[in-house]
C-alpha cells in the first residue's frame, strides 16, 4: 500500500456503503453526508436536470420486465437515477412518446442521468472509504 493511501485511511467500509446507498437513493445525498456541500448540490442539480428533461420530453423509462439485453441495460441505467426512477412512473402518466425524436432523446437523457448518478455513487463510496479526498 502506498504512503498516500495509508495517510488517507480515515474512512470505513460501513461509511462507504452507507454513503453509497444514500447517494444512489437521492443524488448528492452521500456527498451531503460527507460534508461536500458543493458537490452534493451540483450532482443533485445535474442528475435531476437530466432526469426531468428526459421526462419532460416524454422519454421511455425501461421496466424490470426486460425481454432482451438492450432493455436490461436500459433498466439498470434508469435505476441508477434512484428516486427519480420511482417518481418517473408517477410523473409520466401519459406514457412515453418514443415515436418522435424528442421522446427518443428523452429516453437517452434519463438513462444518462442514471449513469451519471452511478458515477457519483462510486465517488461517494471511495470518499467514504478514505481512498479519495
N, C-alpha and C positions, 0 to 999 in steps of 0.2 A: 504494500500500500504506500502511496506517495505521501510526502510530508504535508502537502496541501490538503489531501483528503483527511488525514489524521487531525489536522487543526480544525477542520470544518465539522467534525463529528459531533455536533450539538443536537442533532435530531434523533428520532427513534422510529422504529417500524410502526408502532401504534399511531404516532403523529402523522407519519407519511400516509398511512392507509386512511385515517380519518379525514385529512385534508383532501385526499384524492377523491373520496366518496362525496364529500361536500362540494368539491369543485365540479364533479360530474352532475350532481343534482341541480345546483344553481351555479351557472357560470360565474366565476370570480369569487365565490364564497370561500373556497380553500385559501386563496390569496388573502382574503379579508381576515381569515382566522390566523394567518401568518403575519398579519400586520403589514401587508404590502398594499397599501391603500390605492396607490396609483394604478398598479397592475390590475387590481380587482375591478376598479371602475372601467378601465379600458377593455378588459376581457368581457365584462358583462355587456358593455355597450356594443362591442364588435359582434359577439355571438348573438346577442339579442337583436341587433340591427339586421344581420344576415337572415336570421330565422323569421323575423317579422316581415322583411322584404319578400322572402320566399313565400310566406303565407299570403301577403297582400297580392302577389302575382298569381295566386291560386295554384301554386305548385303542388305536385303529388307528394304525399307522405307514405313511405313504404310501411307495410304492416308486417306482423310476425308470421303471417301465413304465406311466406315466400315459396314460390314454386321453382325458381331457377337461381343460379348463382348471382346474377345481377341484382335480383330482388333481395337476396340475403345481404349482399354488400350494401345495398341502399338502406336496408333496415338497420344494420349496425351503424352506418354513417348517421342516419337520422336519430337513432337512440343516443348517439353521442351528444346531442343537444340538450339532454337532461330534461328539465322541467318544460322546456319549450316543445319537446316531442309530445308530452302528455297534454299540454294546452292546445296543441295544434288540432287535435281531434274535436275539441270544444269550440275553437275559434272558427275553423273552416267547416261550417255547416253546409255550405253549398256544394262541397266536393271539389276535387281538383279539375282544372281546365287545361290538361296537357295537350289538347288538340291545337292550341295556339302556341306560338313561340314564347310568349310571356309565361305561360304555365310551365313550359319545359325549363325555362331559365329559373323559375321559382323553385322547381324541384331540385335543381343543382345548387341554388343558393342555400336552401335548407340543409342539404347534405354537407355543404361546405361549412355551415355553422356547426354541425355536429363534429366534423373532423377537426376544426379549429378548437372546439372545446375539449376534444380528447387530447390535443397537444397541450392545452393549459392544465389538464388533469395530470399529465406526465410531469410537467414542470412543477406543479404544486407538490406532487409526491417526492420529487427529487429535493426540493427545498425542505420539506418536512423531514426527510431522512438525514438532512445535513450534507448531502452530496453537492449541493449548489447553494450559492448565496444570492 
